[in-house]
Structure formats: C-alpha cells, structure tokens
Amino acid sequence: MIFELKFTPEAEETYDSLTSQLQERWGDQFAIKFETKVLKALEAISVSPYLYPIIEESTEVRRCVLHKNCSMLYKVFDDVVLIVCFWDNRQDPLFSH
C-alpha cells in the first residue's frame, strides 16, 4: 500500500526557506542534492511510514534525519502521511524527553 503524502502550510514554508538558505550559502548543486535526499525520504515514507522513530509519544510525531543539521517531522493517519515541518537540528529541541 502506498500512503498519500500531504504537507502542512508550515512544512511547505520551512522547506522553501531551507532550500533557499542552502542555495544562497552553498549553491545550486548542494540545494539539488538536498532536494534529492528529501524526495528519496518521501518515497520511503510513502511505502513504509513507520520506518522512522516516534520522537514524542503523546503526539506520535516521527523524525526522519535528512542531514545532521536537518530533520523532517511527520505523522501517520490511516493511509495518509502528514509532513509537519522541516526542522533545523541545531535549534532548541522541539520536544523535551
């Protein structure tokens, strides 16, 4: 079964912001490389949404680490995967354990 992928407005905003920053700082090639990683992760999640660990039990948010500095956070609902946001891992933790 293939799960449908949906993005929250925050996910779209944080993705656009992140790719723009990467392009400005490191150039087109680096941004394209990152976008390719994101697409591969989305492909994997659409087939196996439980692949990545839950980082907060109460919300069931899962984290896919795309790069040591960036993660994609998402939730699984029935046959839909909701991409919540892209997170800079150098920021304060989103959830405290």
C-alpha positions as CSV (number, residue, x, y, z in Angstrom):
1,M,0.0,0.0,0.0
2,I,1.2,3.5,-0.9
3,F,0.4,6.2,1.7
4,E,-0.7,9.6,0.4
5,L,1.7,12.4,1.4
6,K,0.3,15.8,2.5
7,F,2.2,18.8,3.6
8,T,1.1,21.3,6.2
9,P,1.5,25.0,5.3
10,E,4.3,25.1,7.9
11,A,6.1,22.2,6.1
12,E,5.9,24.0,2.8
13,E,7.1,27.2,4.3
14,T,10.0,25.6,6.2
15,Y,11.0,23.5,3.2
16,D,11.1,26.6,0.9
17,S,13.0,28.6,3.5
18,L,15.5,25.8,4.0
19,T,16.2,25.2,0.3
20,S,16.6,28.9,-0.3
21,Q,19.1,29.2,2.5
22,L,21.1,26.2,1.2
23,Q,21.1,27.6,-2.3
24,E,22.3,31.0,-1.1
25,R,25.0,29.6,1.2
26,W,26.2,26.6,-0.7
27,G,25.0,26.9,-4.3
28,D,22.6,25.1,-6.6
29,Q,24.3,21.8,-6.6
30,F,24.1,21.5,-2.8
31,A,20.4,22.5,-2.8
32,I,19.6,20.0,-5.5
33,K,21.4,17.3,-3.6
34,F,19.3,18.1,-0.5
35,E,16.1,18.1,-2.6
36,T,17.0,14.6,-3.9
37,K,17.5,13.4,-0.3
38,V,14.1,14.7,0.6
39,L,12.4,13.1,-2.4
40,K,14.1,9.7,-1.5
41,A,12.9,10.0,2.1
42,L,9.4,10.9,1.0
43,E,9.4,7.9,-1.3
44,A,10.5,5.6,1.5
45,I,7.9,7.1,3.9
46,S,5.1,6.7,1.4
47,V,5.8,2.9,1.3
48,S,6.9,2.4,4.9
49,P,5.6,5.2,7.1
50,Y,6.6,3.6,10.3
51,L,10.3,3.4,9.2
52,Y,11.4,6.3,11.4
53,P,11.1,6.6,15.2
54,I,8.5,8.5,17.2
55,I,10.1,11.4,19.0
56,E,7.2,12.4,21.1
57,E,4.8,9.7,22.3
58,S,1.9,12.0,23.1
59,T,1.8,13.5,19.6
60,E,3.1,10.4,17.7
61,V,5.4,12.8,15.6
62,R,8.1,10.9,13.8
63,R,11.5,12.2,12.8
64,C,13.5,11.4,9.6
65,V,17.0,12.8,9.8
66,L,17.9,14.1,6.3
67,H,21.2,15.5,7.3
68,K,23.0,16.1,10.6
69,N,21.5,19.6,10.6
70,C,18.0,18.9,9.3
71,S,15.1,16.6,10.0
72,M,11.7,16.1,8.5
73,L,8.9,15.7,11.1
74,Y,5.7,13.8,10.2
75,K,2.6,12.0,11.5
76,V,0.8,8.9,10.2
77,F,-3.0,8.9,9.9
78,D,-4.7,5.8,8.5
79,D,-3.5,5.9,4.8
80,V,-2.1,9.5,4.9
81,V,1.3,10.7,6.0
82,L,1.2,14.4,7.1
83,I,4.6,16.2,6.7
84,V,4.5,18.6,9.7
85,C,7.7,20.6,9.1
86,F,11.4,20.6,8.3
87,W,13.5,21.2,11.4
88,D,17.0,22.6,11.9
89,N,18.5,20.2,14.4
90,R,20.8,23.0,15.7
91,Q,17.7,24.8,17.1
92,D,16.4,24.2,20.6
93,P,14.8,20.8,20.8
94,L,11.2,20.7,19.7
95,F,10.3,18.2,22.4
96,S,12.0,17.6,25.7
97,H,12.4,14.0,26.7
